[in-house]
Amino acid sequence: MANMFGALDTAISGATTARVWLDAISDNVANSNTVRPAGEEPFRARLVVARSLGEPGKIGTGVGVESVELSPAAPEVVFDPDNPLADADGNVTRPVVDMTEEMTNLVMAQRFYQINLSVVTAAKDAYMKALEIGRH
């Protein structure tokens, strides 16, 4: 027998994945101005990689986080001799965070979260109506 609450499980998996994505975005935005001395590894944006749950070729059963990876982009070294973290040459390494990309991802992740919560609410309402029908 198929899972009676499949719609809820699927939507909850989507909301959970969106929450992880939103957490990564908030970490990225919070560290978008975190500089390091030149030559040190900079803060790198966290990138959430999602995967479909279920069997290939069949209707999926949700989505999950496969991994959280670091941005592979090259860091930018800038001349900022007044920065207390500047190296002997006055350079600091900027974080690898693209704010345009982060804001775009933020809008998508928020919508992804909201849509999944809407499905949870609709499925809950449908199940409650089915229970009411069963009582009569």
Sequence and secondary structure as in RCSB ss.txt:
>XXXX:A:sequence
MANMFGALDTAISGATTARVWLDAISDNVANSNTVRPAGEEPFRARLVVARSLGEPGKIGTGVGVESVELSPAAP
EVVFDPDNPLADADGNVTRPVVDMTEEMTNLVMAQRFYQINLSVVTAAKDAYMKALEIGRH
>XXXX:A:secstr
   TTHHHHHHHHHHHHHHHHHHHHHHHHHTTT  EETTS   B EEEEEEEES TTS   EEEEEEEEE  S  
 EEE TTSTT  TTSEEE  B  HHHHHHHHHHHHHHHHHHHHHHHHHHHHHHHHHHHHH 
